[in-house]
Amino acid sequence: KTITPMNKYFEITSDITKILKESTNIYFEMERKITVKLSAAKKAAKYFKVKEYLPLQKITKENKDGSLILECKIAKEEEILSTIFHWLPHIKVIEPKELDNKVKEILKQY
């Protein structure tokens, strides 16, 4: 009842478009400095081939057994943890070791 049009508009900048395009969840960050390397088992590999579940996801190697080595870029660990847990036991953190340790610690506590 009390809405007044202001004739002002939000202008979409190229930075915002880039951030939204690179994000795969609720974490929207300007810089992604952490490179994560993951191994996806054959059962999960076909899904990672057709959809990007990880920010700036790329397949770096397809193994003979059907598994994949994936790389992605994140800004913070929280950005990727839920995706890792979603794909367990078919995904494993290779690098960074700190992230692998964090996943293992959370699972141990669970």
C-alpha positions in Angstrom: 0.0 0.0 0.0 2.9 2.4 0.7 5.2 1.5 -2.2 6.5 4.5 -4.1 8.3 4.0 -7.4 11.6 5.8 -7.4 12.6 5.4 -11.1 16.0 4.1 -10.0 17.4 0.9 -11.3 20.1 -1.5 -10.2 22.9 -1.7 -12.7 24.5 -5.1 -13.2 28.3 -4.8 -13.3 30.6 -7.3 -15.0 32.0 -8.2 -11.6 28.7 -9.3 -10.3 28.0 -11.3 -13.4 31.3 -13.0 -13.1 30.8 -13.8 -9.4 27.4 -15.3 -10.1 28.6 -17.3 -13.0 31.5 -18.8 -11.0 29.4 -19.7 -7.9 27.7 -23.0 -7.5 26.0 -22.4 -4.2 25.3 -19.6 -1.7 28.9 -18.4 -1.4 29.6 -15.5 -3.6 33.2 -14.3 -3.5 35.3 -12.0 -5.6 38.5 -14.0 -5.4 39.0 -17.7 -5.4 42.6 -18.4 -4.3 42.4 -22.0 -3.0 42.9 -24.8 -5.6 41.2 -28.0 -4.6 42.0 -31.4 -6.2 39.5 -34.2 -5.8 39.2 -37.8 -7.0 35.7 -38.8 -8.1 35.0 -42.6 -8.3 33.4 -44.1 -11.5 29.9 -44.1 -9.9 30.1 -40.3 -9.5 32.3 -39.4 -12.5 29.4 -39.4 -15.1 27.6 -36.7 -13.1 30.7 -34.5 -12.9 31.1 -34.8 -16.6 27.7 -33.3 -17.3 27.3 -30.7 -14.6 29.5 -28.3 -12.6 29.0 -29.1 -8.9 32.1 -27.2 -7.9 33.2 -23.6 -8.5 35.3 -23.3 -11.6 35.3 -27.1 -11.9 37.5 -28.7 -14.5 38.3 -32.3 -15.2 42.1 -32.7 -15.3 42.3 -36.5 -15.8 40.1 -39.3 -16.8 41.5 -42.6 -15.5 41.2 -46.0 -17.2 39.0 -47.3 -14.4 36.4 -44.6 -15.1 37.3 -42.3 -12.2 38.2 -38.6 -12.6 40.6 -36.2 -11.1 38.9 -32.8 -10.7 40.2 -29.3 -9.9 38.2 -26.3 -8.7 38.9 -22.9 -7.2 37.3 -21.8 -3.9 37.4 -18.8 -1.7 36.8 -20.7 1.6 36.4 -24.3 2.7 32.7 -23.9 3.6 32.0 -23.3 -0.1 32.9 -26.9 -1.0 32.3 -29.0 2.2 28.6 -29.7 1.7 29.3 -30.9 -1.9 32.0 -33.2 -0.7 29.7 -34.7 2.0 27.0 -35.1 -0.6 29.1 -37.2 -2.8 30.7 -39.4 -0.1 31.9 -42.1 -0.4 32.5 -41.5 -4.1 34.7 -38.5 -3.7 38.0 -37.9 -2.0 40.0 -34.7 -1.3 43.5 -35.0 -2.7 44.7 -31.5 -2.1 45.0 -29.4 0.0 45.8 -31.7 2.8 44.2 -29.3 5.4 40.8 -29.7 3.7 41.2 -33.5 3.6 42.0 -33.4 7.4 39.0 -31.2 8.0 36.6 -33.5 6.2 38.0 -36.5 8.1 37.7 -34.7 11.4 34.1 -33.7 10.7 33.3 -37.3 9.8 34.9 -38.6 12.9 32.9 -36.2 15.1 29.7 -37.2 13.2 
